[in-house]
Amino acid sequence: MFDATFWVAISFVIFCLIIIYKKIPQLISNLLDSKINEIKSEIDNAKNLKHESEKLLQKYKSKIEEAHAESNQIINSEKKRN
């Protein structure tokens, strides 16, 4: 009376109805939302770390410049003595 494709189609429809009834899409959405929030917080943390590292880099660059200026001053004062 009915062939196999009919029963596969009926099974598929029943399966889809069960999924909708069990609110599986809602669960998947909630999981995705939590993962999105986790990734956003990691990105914010990375931005903060980048900003802090840029500050430290600038600080150490200025210290290096000061050290070069001081070494040049010492060299010039020693040249004047000789």
Phi, psi and chi 1 to 4 in degrees:
 res  aa     phi    psi   chi1   chi2   chi3   chi4
   1 MET       -  -59.4 -177.7  173.5 -163.7      -
   2 PHE  -110.7  140.1  -62.5  110.9      -      -
   3 ASP   -89.4 -179.4   62.1  -17.1      -      -
   4 ALA   -66.6  -35.0      -      -      -      -
   5 THR   -65.0  -34.1   54.7      -      -      -
   6 PHE   -62.3  -45.2  173.1   77.1      -      -
   7 TRP   -69.3  -33.5  -69.0  112.0      -      -
   8 VAL   -65.1  -42.2  169.0      -      -      -
   9 ALA   -64.3  -42.8      -      -      -      -
  10 ILE   -63.3  -43.5  -66.2  -65.5      -      -
  11 SER   -61.7  -41.5  -55.4      -      -      -
  12 PHE   -64.0  -43.8 -178.6   72.8      -      -
  13 VAL   -62.8  -44.0  168.6      -      -      -
  14 ILE   -62.8  -41.9  -68.9  171.6      -      -
  15 PHE   -60.8  -45.2  176.5   73.3      -      -
  16 CYS   -63.0  -39.8  -70.2      -      -      -
  17 LEU   -65.3  -38.7  -69.4  174.7      -      -
  18 ILE   -64.1  -42.7  -70.3  171.5      -      -
  19 ILE   -61.5  -45.3  -73.9  178.0      -      -
  20 ILE   -65.2  -40.7  -68.3  170.6      -      -
  21 TYR   -64.5  -39.3  178.1   73.8      -      -
  22 LYS   -79.4   -1.2  -65.1  -74.9 -173.8  175.3
  23 LYS    59.2   37.3  -62.4 -176.3 -178.6  178.0
  24 ILE   -62.8  -41.5  -57.8 -114.5      -      -
  25 PRO   -58.4  -35.6  -26.9   35.3      -      -
  26 GLN   -63.8  -43.0  178.3   80.5   21.0      -
  27 LEU   -63.5  -42.2  -65.6  173.9      -      -
  28 ILE   -63.6  -41.7  -67.7  172.0      -      -
  29 SER   -61.7  -43.2  176.5      -      -      -
  30 ASN   -63.7  -41.2  -70.6  -18.5      -      -
  31 LEU   -63.6  -42.8  -71.0  173.1      -      -
  32 LEU   -64.8  -40.2  -71.0  174.7      -      -
  33 ASP   -62.3  -42.3  -72.6  -18.5      -      -
  34 SER   -66.2  -37.2   66.7      -      -      -
  35 LYS   -67.3  -39.1 -169.8   65.1  175.0  176.2
  36 ILE   -61.1  -45.0  -72.8  170.2      -      -
  37 ASN   -63.6  -38.6  -70.1  -25.5      -      -
  38 GLU   -64.0  -43.0  179.9 -176.9  -30.3      -
  39 ILE   -66.5  -40.0  -69.1  171.1      -      -
  40 LYS   -61.1  -42.1  -77.8 -178.7 -178.4  179.2
  41 SER   -67.2  -36.0   67.8      -      -      -
  42 GLU   -66.2  -38.0  -72.2  178.3    8.7      -
  43 ILE   -65.6  -43.5  -71.8  172.5      -      -
  44 ASP   -61.8  -41.3  -70.3  -20.4      -      -
  45 ASN   -63.1  -41.9 -171.9   23.3      -      -
  46 ALA   -64.8  -38.6      -      -      -      -
  47 LYS   -63.8  -42.4  -75.8 -179.8 -177.5  178.8
  48 ASN   -62.9  -43.3  -70.1  -21.9      -      -
  49 LEU   -63.8  -38.8  -71.8  173.7      -      -
  50 LYS   -63.3  -43.7 -179.6 -177.6  176.3 -170.7
  51 HIS   -62.4  -44.3 -176.9   66.0      -      -
  52 GLU   -63.6  -40.7  -71.0  175.8   18.6      -
  53 SER   -68.0  -35.5   64.8      -      -      -
  54 GLU   -64.2  -39.5  -73.3  173.9  -12.0      -
  55 LYS   -61.7  -46.6  -80.9 -177.6  169.8  178.4
  56 LEU   -62.9  -40.8  -77.9  174.0      -      -
  57 LEU   -60.9  -45.0  178.2   63.3      -      -
  58 GLN   -62.9  -40.6 -153.6   52.6   29.8      -
  59 LYS   -61.6  -46.6  177.4 -178.1  172.2 -176.3
  60 TYR   -72.1  -31.2  -75.7  116.3      -      -
  61 LYS   -63.5  -42.3  -80.4 -176.2  178.4 -179.3
  62 SER   -66.8  -36.0   65.8      -      -      -
  63 LYS   -65.1  -38.5  -77.3 -173.5  176.8 -174.4
  64 ILE   -64.8  -42.9  -71.5  172.2      -      -
  65 GLU   -61.8  -42.0  -71.2  175.0    7.5      -
  66 GLU   -63.1  -40.5  -70.5  173.2    8.6      -
  67 ALA   -65.5  -40.5      -      -      -      -
  68 HIS   -63.9  -42.6  -78.4  -61.3      -      -
  69 ALA   -63.8  -43.1      -      -      -      -
  70 GLU   -64.7  -40.4 -172.8  177.8  -16.9      -
  71 SER   -66.7  -38.9   65.9      -      -      -
  72 ASN   -64.1  -38.3  -74.2  -22.7      -      -
  73 GLN   -65.3  -42.6 -175.9 -178.4   10.3      -
  74 ILE   -64.2  -42.9  -68.2  170.7      -      -
  75 ILE   -63.8  -42.7  -70.4  170.7      -      -
  76 ASN   -65.8  -38.9  -71.6  -24.1      -      -
  77 SER   -68.9  -34.8   66.3      -      -      -
  78 GLU   -70.7  -33.6  -72.9  -60.5  -43.0      -
  79 LYS   -67.1  -36.4  -76.3 -178.6 -179.1  178.6
  80 LYS   -68.5  -34.5  -72.3  179.4 -177.5  178.2
  81 ARG   -67.2  -35.7  -74.2 -172.8 -173.1  177.0
  82 ASN   -85.6      -  -66.6  -29.3      -      -
